Amino acid sequence: MNTLYLSSDRGGIKVGDSNFETLIRNGYGDGKTTLIIKTKKEFTGENNLKYWGVLKGSFYVFRGDCDELEWGDMPRAKLTGYFHVYYSGKVVTMVANGEYTLKNMRIGSNLDI
């Protein structure tokens, strides 16, 4: 299991790459959002989670969800895999369907997708 802490000014977390961006709602609104990445084995079907959808491929998780902030377009991590995505109360949970990779990004790192 991996955990990332992100900033939400539009009520979600921003994911994407050079070809797309989307917001995954956090189920609450503005503030700090926790992203939890689990394997299918680690996922126990926690109560109160709402299903958002599926993400497949390589994409970035951004530090913030608002482009207007200077760090809104800075990637926090790069994920590769196939994920079922859930949300509830400032928490987004990605459940990997198979193997996945997570690469933490430093501020100022070059995007490599």
N, CA, C and O atoms as a GROMACS GRO file, in nm:
protein
  452
    1MET      N    1   0.084  -0.118   0.000
    1MET     CA    2   0.000   0.000   0.000
    1MET      C    3   0.089   0.124   0.000
    1MET      O    4   0.190   0.130   0.070
    2ASN      N    5   0.049   0.222  -0.080
    2ASN     CA    6   0.119   0.351  -0.085
    2ASN      C    7   0.019   0.461  -0.056
    2ASN      O    8  -0.098   0.451  -0.091
    3THR      N    9   0.067   0.567   0.009
    3THR     CA   10  -0.018   0.681   0.042
    3THR      C   11   0.049   0.810  -0.001
    3THR      O   12   0.168   0.832   0.025
    4LEU      N   13  -0.027   0.897  -0.068
    4LEU     CA   14   0.020   1.030  -0.108
    4LEU      C   15  -0.077   1.133  -0.052
    4LEU      O   16  -0.197   1.107  -0.042
    5TYR      N   17  -0.026   1.250  -0.014
    5TYR     CA   18  -0.108   1.359   0.036
    5TYR      C   19  -0.104   1.472  -0.066
    5TYR      O   20   0.004   1.517  -0.105
    6LEU      N   21  -0.220   1.518  -0.107
    6LEU     CA   22  -0.233   1.614  -0.216
    6LEU      C   23  -0.322   1.729  -0.174
    6LEU      O   24  -0.393   1.719  -0.074
    7SER      N   25  -0.319   1.838  -0.249
    7SER     CA   26  -0.400   1.956  -0.220
    7SER      C   27  -0.519   1.963  -0.316
    7SER      O   28  -0.505   1.940  -0.436
    8SER      N   29  -0.636   1.994  -0.260
    8SER     CA   30  -0.758   2.004  -0.342
    8SER      C   31  -0.819   2.144  -0.328
    8SER      O   32  -0.858   2.184  -0.218
    9ASP      N   33  -0.826   2.216  -0.438
    9ASP     CA   34  -0.896   2.344  -0.443
    9ASP      C   35  -1.021   2.335  -0.528
    9ASP      O   36  -1.101   2.428  -0.532
   10ARG      N   37  -1.038   2.224  -0.596
   10ARG     CA   38  -1.157   2.198  -0.677
   10ARG      C   39  -1.227   2.070  -0.633
   10ARG      O   40  -1.311   2.016  -0.706
   11GLY      N   41  -1.192   2.021  -0.516
   11GLY     CA   42  -1.262   1.906  -0.461
   11GLY      C   43  -1.219   1.772  -0.515
   11GLY      O   44  -1.299   1.679  -0.520
   12GLY      N   45  -1.093   1.759  -0.557
   12GLY     CA   46  -1.049   1.631  -0.609
   12GLY      C   47  -0.899   1.624  -0.624
   12GLY      O   48  -0.826   1.707  -0.571
   13ILE      N   49  -0.854   1.523  -0.697
   13ILE     CA   50  -0.713   1.514  -0.734
   13ILE      C   51  -0.705   1.514  -0.887
   13ILE      O   52  -0.792   1.459  -0.955
   14LYS      N   53  -0.601   1.576  -0.938
   14LYS     CA   54  -0.581   1.584  -1.082
   14LYS      C   55  -0.483   1.476  -1.124
   14LYS      O   56  -0.377   1.459  -1.064
   15VAL      N   57  -0.521   1.401  -1.230
   15VAL     CA   58  -0.434   1.302  -1.290
   15VAL      C   59  -0.429   1.328  -1.440
   15VAL      O   60  -0.522   1.386  -1.496
   16GLY      N   61  -0.321   1.285  -1.504
   16GLY     CA   62  -0.312   1.301  -1.648
   16GLY      C   63  -0.170   1.289  -1.699
   16GLY      O   64  -0.079   1.248  -1.627
   17ASP      N   65  -0.154   1.325  -1.825
   17ASP     CA   66  -0.023   1.328  -1.890
   17ASP      C   67  -0.027   1.438  -1.995
   17ASP      O   68  -0.108   1.530  -1.984
   18SER      N   69   0.059   1.431  -2.095
   18SER     CA   70   0.064   1.537  -2.196
   18SER      C   71  -0.058   1.535  -2.289
   18SER      O   72  -0.079   1.631  -2.363
   19ASN      N   73  -0.139   1.428  -2.286
   19ASN     CA   74  -0.255   1.416  -2.374
   19ASN      C   75  -0.390   1.432  -2.305
   19ASN      O   76  -0.489   1.458  -2.373
   20PHE      N   77  -0.397   1.418  -2.174
   20PHE     CA   78  -0.525   1.431  -2.105
   20PHE      C   79  -0.505   1.471  -1.960
   20PHE      O   80  -0.398   1.448  -1.902
   21GLU      N   81  -0.607   1.530  -1.902
   21GLU     CA   82  -0.615   1.558  -1.759
   21GLU      C   83  -0.758   1.535  -1.716
   21GLU      O   84  -0.852   1.562  -1.791
   22THR      N   85  -0.776   1.485  -1.595
   22THR     CA   86  -0.910   1.471  -1.539
   22THR      C   87  -0.902   1.488  -1.388
   22THR      O   88  -0.796   1.469  -1.328
   23LEU      N   89  -1.013   1.523  -1.328
   23LEU     CA   90  -1.021   1.534  -1.184
   23LEU      C   91  -1.100   1.415  -1.129
   23LEU      O   92  -1.205   1.379  -1.182
   24ILE      N   93  -1.046   1.355  -1.025
   24ILE     CA   94  -1.116   1.250  -0.953
   24ILE      C   95  -1.169   1.316  -0.825
   24ILE      O   96  -1.090   1.364  -0.744
   25ARG      N   97  -1.299   1.318  -0.808
   25ARG     CA   98  -1.355   1.385  -0.691
   25ARG      C   99  -1.314   1.314  -0.563
   25ARG      O  100  -1.291   1.193  -0.561
   26ASN      N  101  -1.303   1.394  -0.456
   26ASN     CA  102  -1.263   1.336  -0.328
   26ASN      C  103  -1.381   1.310  -0.235
   26ASN      O  104  -1.364   1.254  -0.127
   27GLY      N  105  -1.501   1.350  -0.276
   27GLY     CA  106  -1.619   1.324  -0.195
   27GLY      C  107  -1.641   1.423  -0.083
   27GLY      O  108  -1.730   1.404   0.000
   28TYR      N  109  -1.559   1.529  -0.078
   28TYR     CA  110  -1.570   1.625   0.030
   28TYR      C  111  -1.562   1.769  -0.018
   28TYR      O  112  -1.655   1.847   0.000
   29GLY      N  113  -1.449   1.803  -0.081
   29GLY     CA  114  -1.428   1.941  -0.126
   29GLY      C  115  -1.284   1.983  -0.107
   29GLY      O  116  -1.192   1.902  -0.118
   30ASP      N  117  -1.264   2.111  -0.079
   30ASP     CA  118  -1.131   2.170  -0.068
   30ASP      C  119  -1.056   2.119   0.055
   30ASP      O  120  -1.116   2.078   0.155
   31GLY      N  121  -0.923   2.125   0.045
   31GLY     CA  122  -0.837   2.086   0.156
   31GLY      C  123  -0.738   1.980   0.115
   31GLY      O  124  -0.708   1.963  -0.003
   32LYS      N  125  -0.687   1.908   0.213
   32LYS     CA  126  -0.591   1.801   0.187
   32LYS      C  127  -0.669   1.674   0.149
   32LYS      O  128  -0.765   1.638   0.216
   33THR      N  129  -0.625   1.608   0.042
   33THR     CA  130  -0.684   1.481   0.000
   33THR      C  131  -0.578   1.372   0.010
   33THR      O  132  -0.463   1.393  -0.029
   34THR      N  133  -0.617   1.260   0.061
   34THR     CA  134  -0.528   1.145   0.073
   34THR      C  135  -0.556   1.049  -0.042
   34THR      O  136  -0.670   1.011  -0.066
   35LEU      N  137  -0.450   1.011  -0.114
   35LEU     CA  138  -0.459   0.909  -0.218
   35LEU      C  139  -0.396   0.782  -0.163
   35LEU      O  140  -0.279   0.780  -0.124
   36ILE      N  141  -0.475   0.675  -0.160
   36ILE     CA  142  -0.427   0.545  -0.115
   36ILE      C  143  -0.426   0.452  -0.236
   36ILE      O  144  -0.526   0.439  -0.306
   37ILE      N  145  -0.313   0.387  -0.259
   37ILE     CA  146  -0.299   0.293  -0.370
   37ILE      C  147  -0.280   0.154  -0.309
   37ILE      O  148  -0.186   0.130  -0.233
   38LYS      N  149  -0.371   0.063  -0.344
   38LYS     CA  150  -0.369  -0.071  -0.288
   38LYS      C  151  -0.369  -0.175  -0.399
   38LYS      O  152  -0.410  -0.146  -0.512
   39THR      N  153  -0.324  -0.294  -0.366
   39THR     CA  154  -0.342  -0.408  -0.454
   39THR      C  155  -0.481  -0.466  -0.429
   39THR      O  156  -0.546  -0.433  -0.330
   40LYS      N  157  -0.526  -0.553  -0.519
   40LYS     CA  158  -0.656  -0.619  -0.498
   40LYS      C  159  -0.656  -0.698  -0.367
   40LYS      O  160  -0.758  -0.704  -0.298
   41LYS      N  161  -0.543  -0.757  -0.334
   41LYS     CA  162  -0.533  -0.835  -0.211
   41LYS      C  163  -0.548  -0.747  -0.087
   41LYS      O  164  -0.606  -0.789   0.012
   42GLU      N  165  -0.494  -0.626  -0.093
   42GLU     CA  166  -0.501  -0.533   0.021
   42GLU      C  167  -0.639  -0.469   0.036
   42GLU      O  168  -0.676  -0.424   0.144
   43PHE      N  169  -0.715  -0.464  -0.073
   43PHE     CA  170  -0.846  -0.397  -0.073
   43PHE      C  171  -0.950  -0.489  -0.011
   43PHE      O  172  -0.969  -0.602  -0.056
   44THR      N  173  -1.018  -0.440   0.092
   44THR     CA  174  -1.116  -0.522   0.162
   44THR      C  175  -1.259  -0.475   0.138
   44THR      O  176  -1.350  -0.516   0.210
   45GLY      N  177  -1.281  -0.390   0.038
   45GLY     CA  178  -1.415  -0.342   0.009
   45GLY      C  179  -1.467  -0.250   0.117
   45GLY      O  180  -1.580  -0.266   0.164
   46GLU      N  181  -1.385  -0.155   0.158
   46GLU     CA  182  -1.420  -0.063   0.266
   46GLU      C  183  -1.559  -0.003   0.246
   46GLU      O  184  -1.599   0.025   0.133
   47ASN      N  185  -1.630   0.017   0.354
   47ASN     CA  186  -1.764   0.076   0.350
   47ASN      C  187  -1.759   0.222   0.306
   47ASN      O  188  -1.658   0.289   0.321
   48ASN      N  189  -1.869   0.269   0.252
   48ASN     CA  190  -1.891   0.410   0.216
   48ASN      C  191  -1.809   0.459   0.098
   48ASN      O  192  -1.808   0.579   0.071
   49LEU      N  193  -1.740   0.372   0.027
   49LEU     CA  194  -1.667   0.415  -0.091
   49LEU      C  195  -1.761   0.421  -0.210
   49LEU      O  196  -1.845   0.333  -0.230
   50LYS      N  197  -1.744   0.526  -0.289
   50LYS     CA  198  -1.822   0.540  -0.413
   50LYS      C  199  -1.728   0.512  -0.530
   50LYS      O  200  -1.611   0.549  -0.528
   51TYR      N  201  -1.781   0.445  -0.632
   51TYR     CA  202  -1.700   0.408  -0.748
   51TYR      C  203  -1.691   0.526  -0.844
   51TYR      O  204  -1.792   0.585  -0.880
   52TRP      N  205  -1.568   0.560  -0.886
   52TRP     CA  206  -1.545   0.669  -0.981
   52TRP      C  207  -1.526   0.615  -1.122
   52TRP      O  208  -1.584   0.670  -1.216
   53GLY      N  209  -1.446   0.510  -1.139
   53GLY     CA  210  -1.419   0.456  -1.272
   53GLY      C  211  -1.285   0.386  -1.276
   53GLY      O  212  -1.233   0.340  -1.175
   54VAL      N  213  -1.230   0.378  -1.398
   54VAL     CA  214  -1.106   0.304  -1.423
   54VAL      C  215  -1.003   0.396  -1.486
   54VAL      O  216  -1.037   0.480  -1.569
   55LEU      N  217  -0.878   0.380  -1.447
   55LEU     CA  218  -0.764   0.444  -1.513
   55LEU      C  219  -0.667   0.334  -1.553
   55LEU      O  220  -0.637   0.245  -1.473
   56LYS      N  221  -0.619   0.340  -1.677
   56LYS     CA  222  -0.526   0.238  -1.727
   56LYS      C  223  -0.417   0.305  -1.807
   56LYS      O  224  -0.445   0.390  -1.891
   57GLY      N  225  -0.292   0.268  -1.780
   57GLY     CA  226  -0.179   0.323  -1.855
   57GLY      C  227  -0.081   0.391  -1.762
   57GLY      O  228  -0.074   0.359  -1.643
   58SER      N  229  -0.004   0.486  -1.818
   58SER     CA  230   0.092   0.566  -1.741
   58SER      C  231   0.039   0.708  -1.731
   58SER      O  232   0.000   0.767  -1.832
   59PHE      N  233   0.037   0.761  -1.611
   59PHE     CA  234  -0.015   0.896  -1.590
   59PHE      C  235   0.045   0.955  -1.463
   59PHE      O  236   0.098   0.883  -1.378
   60TYR      N  237   0.036   1.086  -1.453
   60TYR     CA  238   0.085   1.157  -1.335
   60TYR      C  239  -0.029   1.184  -1.239
   60TYR      O  240  -0.144   1.202  -1.279
   61VAL      N  241   0.006   1.186  -1.111
   61VAL     CA  242  -0.081   1.238  -1.007
   61VAL      C  243  -0.019   1.373  -0.969
   61VAL      O  244   0.098   1.379  -0.931
   62PHE      N  245  -0.096   1.480  -0.980
   62PHE     CA  246  -0.042   1.614  -0.958
   62PHE      C  247  -0.057   1.656  -0.812
   62PHE      O  248  -0.145   1.609  -0.741
   63ARG      N  249   0.032   1.745  -0.769
   63ARG     CA  250   0.034   1.793  -0.631
   63ARG      C  251  -0.096   1.864  -0.592
   63ARG      O  252  -0.140   1.855  -0.478
   64GLY      N  253  -0.156   1.933  -0.689
   64GLY     CA  254  -0.281   2.004  -0.665
   64GLY      C  255  -0.374   1.988  -0.783
   64GLY      O  256  -0.333   1.942  -0.890
   65ASP      N  257  -0.499   2.026  -0.763
   65ASP     CA  258  -0.598   2.010  -0.870
   65ASP      C  259  -0.634   2.141  -0.938
   65ASP      O  260  -0.728   2.146  -1.017
   66CYS      N  261  -0.559   2.248  -0.910
   66CYS     CA  262  -0.592   2.380  -0.962
   66CYS      C  263  -0.473   2.436  -1.040
   66CYS      O  264  -0.368   2.462  -0.982
   67ASP      N  265  -0.488   2.454  -1.172
   67ASP     CA  266  -0.379   2.503  -1.256
   67ASP      C  267  -0.334   2.643  -1.219
   67ASP      O  268  -0.219   2.680  -1.244
   68GLU      N  269  -0.423   2.723  -1.160
   68GLU     CA  270  -0.390   2.861  -1.129
   68GLU      C  271  -0.284   2.874  -1.020
   68GLU      O  272  -0.217   2.976  -1.013
   69LEU      N  273  -0.268   2.773  -0.936
   69LEU     CA  274  -0.165   2.776  -0.833
   69LEU      C  275  -0.032   2.736  -0.895
   69LEU      O  276  -0.028   2.652  -0.984
   70GLU      N  277   0.077   2.797  -0.847
   70GLU     CA  278   0.207   2.774  -0.911
   70GLU      C  279   0.250   2.627  -0.908
   70GLU      O  280   0.327   2.585  -0.995
   71TRP      N  281   0.203   2.549  -0.812
   71TRP     CA  282   0.241   2.409  -0.804
   71TRP      C  283   0.132   2.316  -0.856
   71TRP      O  284   0.146   2.194  -0.847
   72GLY      N  285   0.023   2.371  -0.912
   72GLY     CA  286  -0.088   2.290  -0.958
   72GLY      C  287  -0.053   2.197  -1.073
   72GLY      O  288  -0.116   2.093  -1.089
   73ASP      N  289   0.046   2.235  -1.153
   73ASP     CA  290   0.087   2.150  -1.265
   73ASP      C  291   0.210   2.066  -1.233
   73ASP      O  292   0.266   2.004  -1.323
   74MET      N  293   0.252   2.063  -1.108
   74MET     CA  294   0.370   1.984  -1.070
   74MET      C  295   0.329   1.842  -1.036
   74MET      O  296   0.242   1.822  -0.951
   75PRO      N  297   0.390   1.743  -1.100
   75PRO     CA  298   0.354   1.605  -1.066
   75PRO      C  299   0.408   1.565  -0.929
   75PRO      O  300   0.519   1.602  -0.892
   76ARG      N  301   0.328   1.491  -0.856
   76ARG     CA  302   0.371   1.436  -0.727
   76ARG      C  303   0.425   1.295  -0.746
   76ARG      O  304   0.517   1.252  -0.676
   77ALA      N  305   0.365   1.222  -0.842
   77ALA     CA  306   0.407   1.085  -0.867
   77ALA      C  307   0.363   1.043  -1.006
   77ALA      O  308   0.272   1.103  -1.065
   78LYS      N  309   0.428   0.941  -1.058
   78LYS     CA  310   0.389   0.880  -1.184
   78LYS      C  311   0.342   0.738  -1.154
   78LYS      O  312   0.413   0.661  -1.089
   79LEU      N  313   0.223   0.705  -1.201
   79LEU     CA  314   0.167   0.572  -1.182
   79LEU      C  315   0.155   0.501  -1.316
   79LEU      O  316   0.124   0.563  -1.417
   80THR      N  317   0.179   0.372  -1.316
   80THR     CA  318   0.158   0.289  -1.433
   80THR      C  319   0.084   0.164  -1.387
   80THR      O  320   0.126   0.097  -1.292
   81GLY      N  321  -0.027   0.134  -1.455
   81GLY     CA  322  -0.103   0.015  -1.419
   81GLY      C  323  -0.248   0.028  -1.460
   81GLY      O  324  -0.285   0.114  -1.540
   82TYR      N  325  -0.329  -0.059  -1.404
   82TYR     CA  326  -0.474  -0.064  -1.430
   82TYR      C  327  -0.541  -0.051  -1.294
   82TYR      O  328  -0.523  -0.137  -1.207
   83PHE      N  329  -0.618   0.056  -1.274
   83PHE     CA  330  -0.672   0.089  -1.142
   83PHE      C  331  -0.823   0.110  -1.145
   83PHE      O  332  -0.875   0.177  -1.233
   84HIS      N  333  -0.892   0.051  -1.048
   84HIS     CA  334  -1.030   0.085  -1.018
   84HIS      C  335  -1.022   0.196  -0.914
   84HIS      O  336  -0.946   0.185  -0.817
   85VAL      N  337  -1.100   0.304  -0.933
   85VAL     CA  338  -1.087   0.423  -0.849
   85VAL      C  339  -1.215   0.445  -0.769
   85VAL      O  340  -1.326   0.438  -0.822
   86TYR      N  341  -1.197   0.471  -0.640
   86TYR     CA  342  -1.307   0.496  -0.546
   86TYR      C  343  -1.278   0.624  -0.470
   86TYR      O  344  -1.164   0.669  -0.464
   87TYR      N  345  -1.382   0.685  -0.413
   87TYR     CA  346  -1.364   0.806  -0.334
   87TYR      C  347  -1.463   0.811  -0.220
   87TYR      O  348  -1.570   0.749  -0.225
   88SER      N  349  -1.427   0.885  -0.115
   88SER     CA  350  -1.516   0.909  -0.002
   88SER      C  351  -1.446   0.999   0.099
   88SER      O  352  -1.337   0.967   0.146
   89GLY      N  353  -1.507   1.111   0.132
   89GLY     CA  354  -1.463   1.196   0.242
   89GLY      C  355  -1.317   1.232   0.247
   89GLY      O  356  -1.249   1.200   0.345
   90LYS      N  357  -1.265   1.298   0.145
   90LYS     CA  358  -1.125   1.343   0.134
   90LYS      C  359  -1.026   1.231   0.109
   90LYS      O  360  -0.905   1.251   0.123
   91VAL      N  361  -1.074   1.113   0.072
   91VAL     CA  362  -0.985   1.001   0.042
   91VAL      C  363  -1.020   0.946  -0.096
   91VAL      O  364  -1.137   0.919  -0.125
   92VAL      N  365  -0.918   0.930  -0.180
   92VAL     CA  366  -0.932   0.862  -0.307
   92VAL      C  367  -0.852   0.733  -0.295
   92VAL      O  368  -0.737   0.734  -0.253
   93THR      N  369  -0.915   0.621  -0.333
   93THR     CA  370  -0.849   0.491  -0.326
   93THR      C  371  -0.838   0.433  -0.466
   93THR      O  372  -0.939   0.419  -0.536
   94MET      N  373  -0.718   0.399  -0.506
   94MET     CA  374  -0.695   0.332  -0.634
   94MET      C  375  -0.657   0.188  -0.603
   94MET      O  376  -0.564   0.162  -0.527
   95VAL      N  377  -0.731   0.095  -0.664
   95VAL     CA  378  -0.705  -0.047  -0.642
   95VAL      C  379  -0.647  -0.103  -0.771
   95VAL      O  380  -0.712  -0.105  -0.876
   96ALA      N  381  -0.522  -0.148  -0.762
   96ALA     CA  382  -0.452  -0.199  -0.880
   96ALA      C  383  -0.502  -0.337  -0.917
   96ALA      O  384  -0.508  -0.428  -0.834
   97ASN      N  385  -0.538  -0.352  -1.042
   97ASN     CA  386  -0.579  -0.481  -1.097
   97ASN      C  387  -0.454  -0.541  -1.163
   97ASN      O  388  -0.437  -0.529  -1.284
   98GLY      N  389  -0.370  -0.604  -1.085
   98GLY     CA  390  -0.243  -0.656  -1.134
   98GLY      C  391  -0.127  -0.572  -1.082
   98GLY      O  392  -0.142  -0.496  -0.986
   99GLU      N  393  -0.014  -0.586  -1.146
   99GLU     CA  394   0.107  -0.514  -1.106
   99GLU      C  395   0.094  -0.366  -1.136
   99GLU      O  396   0.026  -0.327  -1.231
  100TYR      N  397   0.160  -0.283  -1.055
  100TYR     CA  398   0.165  -0.139  -1.082
  100TYR      C  399   0.300  -0.085  -1.038
  100TYR      O  400   0.370  -0.146  -0.957
  101THR      N  401   0.335   0.030  -1.092
  101THR     CA  402   0.456   0.099  -1.048
  101THR      C  403   0.419   0.239  -1.004
  101THR      O  404   0.328   0.302  -1.059
  102LEU      N  405   0.491   0.287  -0.905
  102LEU     CA  406   0.476   0.423  -0.852
  102LEU      C  407   0.614   0.485  -0.847
  102LEU      O  408   0.706   0.431  -0.785
  103LYS      N  409   0.629   0.599  -0.912
  103LYS     CA  410   0.756   0.672  -0.910
  103LYS      C  411   0.729   0.808  -0.849
  103LYS      O  412   0.659   0.890  -0.908
  104ASN      N  413   0.785   0.832  -0.731
  104ASN     CA  414   0.772   0.964  -0.668
  104ASN      C  415   0.853   1.065  -0.746
  104ASN      O  416   0.963   1.036  -0.792
  105MET      N  417   0.798   1.186  -0.759
  105MET     CA  418   0.863   1.292  -0.836
  105MET      C  419   0.911   1.402  -0.742
  105MET      O  420   0.842   1.436  -0.646
  106ARG      N  421   1.028   1.455  -0.769
  106ARG     CA  422   1.078   1.570  -0.695
  106ARG      C  423   1.027   1.696  -0.762
  106ARG      O  424   0.997   1.696  -0.881
  107ILE      N  425   1.016   1.803  -0.686
  107ILE     CA  426   0.978   1.931  -0.744
  107ILE      C  427   1.083   1.970  -0.845
  107ILE      O  428   1.203   1.965  -0.818
  108GLY      N  429   1.036   2.009  -0.963
  108GLY     CA  430   1.126   2.047  -1.070
  108GLY      C  431   1.168   1.933  -1.160
  108GLY      O  432   1.248   1.955  -1.251
  109SER      N  433   1.117   1.811  -1.138
  109SER     CA  434   1.155   1.699  -1.224
  109SER      C  435   1.096   1.716  -1.362
  109SER      O  436   0.990   1.776  -1.379
  110ASN      N  437   1.165   1.664  -1.460
  110ASN     CA  438   1.114   1.667  -1.596
  110ASN      C  439   1.005   1.561  -1.614
  110ASN      O  440   1.015   1.450  -1.563
  111LEU      N  441   0.901   1.598  -1.689
  111LEU     CA  442   0.798   1.501  -1.722
  111LEU      C  443   0.854   1.409  -1.829
  111LEU      O  444   0.917   1.455  -1.924
  112ASP      N  445   0.830   1.280  -1.814
  112ASP     CA  446   0.890   1.187  -1.910
  112ASP      C  447   0.787   1.095  -1.976
  112ASP      O  448   0.822   0.986  -2.020
  113ILE      N  449   0.662   1.138  -1.984
  113ILE     CA  450   0.562   1.057  -2.058
  113ILE      C  451   0.560   1.106  -2.200
  113ILE      O  452   0.485   1.055  -2.282
   0.00000   0.00000   0.00000
